[in-house]
Amino acid sequence: MPPTACARPASTLLNQAVLLRGVNDTLSAQIALSEALGDSGVLPYYLHLLDHVRGASHFLVPDNQAQELVGRLLTRLPGYGTQAGARDRRRTRQGSGQRKPGA
């Protein structure tokens, strides 16, 4: 697939994805994503761990499993073809289903 108009040679598109249990939490799913992104001219960038929000616990991937997955990706793909694991550590206000400060 040719790069889109936004992905002209003078620009770099970066992908940020969220790791979701049962959706993209396998080595094969992440390799397929990275390869599809590369084929489209997009660089994998961050693989975010899901925030602890009400109603989404069924999608949570344990931190140790996420770390293992990213480590295994680094053995299968070049560094520029892998996403770095990331978690948002900013404090959020209580309410609206978001994690409590200090949680």
N, C-alpha and C positions, 0 to 999 in steps of 0.2 A: 504494500500500500504506500503510495507516495506521501510525503509530508504534507500537512495541510497548509493553507495560506499563512497561518500563524507560525508555522515552523520553518520559516525561510532560513537559509543558511546563516544569516546574521543573528538569529535568535536561538535560545536553548529552552526547550520545554522540559519541565521537571514534573514527575508524577509523585503524588502523595496518596498512599492508600491506607486503609484501616484494616488491621488483621481481625478477622471475624471467625469464630469457631463454627465449623460446619460449612463455611463458605469458601475461604481461601487460606486455611490454616495447614495446608499440606505442602510438602516440598514440591510435588509436581504442579500444584496450582500456582505457587510463587515463581517457579521456573517458567511456566507458560506465560504468566503475566509479564515477567521481565523480558522474555523473548518477543512477545507481541509489542511491548512498548518500544524495544529496540528497533524492531522492524518498521515501526511507525515514526521513528526519529525522536522518540521521547526517552529521556533518561530516568530510570528509577531513582527515587530520591529518599523519601521517608516511608517507612512502614509503621504507622502509628498503632500503638496498643489502645484498645478501646477505653474511654473514660468510664469510671464507675458511675453510671447513671441509672436511675430507676427505670425498670422495664427492659433493660438490655443485658441482664446477667447471663442469659442463655447464649450470648455471643462472645462472652469473655474467654480469652485464651490466657492461661496462667503465664506469668512472667517467665518462669523457667522454660516452659515449652516454647515461648516466643524466642527467647535467647538461643535455644537449641536450633530452632528453625533457621534463624539468621546465620548462625554458625555453619549449619549444613549448606546453606545457599552459597556461602563464601568458598566452600570446597568444590562447588559445581559450576559457578559462574565467575567471570572476571569481576574485580572490585567495582568497576563502573557500571556493571550490569546488575548490581544488587542494591536493595534498599536498606538503609540504616534503620534499625529499630529505634523507635522514639515513643516517649510518653510525656504528655503535657503535665507538668508539675505545678502549674499556676494554681493558686488558691481560687476557689469559686465561692460565690455567695450561697448560703443555704437556701433551699427552696428550689422550685422549678425543676426538681428531679436531678439536680446536679450533686456531685459529691460534696461532703461536708468538709470545711477547712480542717486540715490535719489528718484527713482520712487517707 
